[in-house]
Amino acid sequence: MRVGDVVRLRSGGPDMTVECLRGTGLVECVWFNEGRREAGQFVVQTLECVSRVRPEPRARAEAGSDGEDAAPRPPRKPRKGMH
């Protein structure tokens, strides 16, 4: 779960946007009720993800470290020596 994801209580309710993740296992969410902004804190296990935000772009060095986000590179041709 990340900031910006849209979540919903597993028991039902409105779609909410994750505003902040607390190290205590709490998630701060915001939603709108009849045009008014509402906010609340929920235990992470009580929420289900409705939609995720796109992953943040990672630095080129990081992208290749785990192989997940790195596109395969074509093999390099050997360089011809300069004489």
Secondary structure, DSSP 4 states (H G I P E B T S, - for coil): --TT-EEEETT----EEEEEE-TTSEEEEEEEETTEEEEEEEEGGGEEEEE-PPPPP--HHHHHHHSSSPPPPPPPPPPPPP-
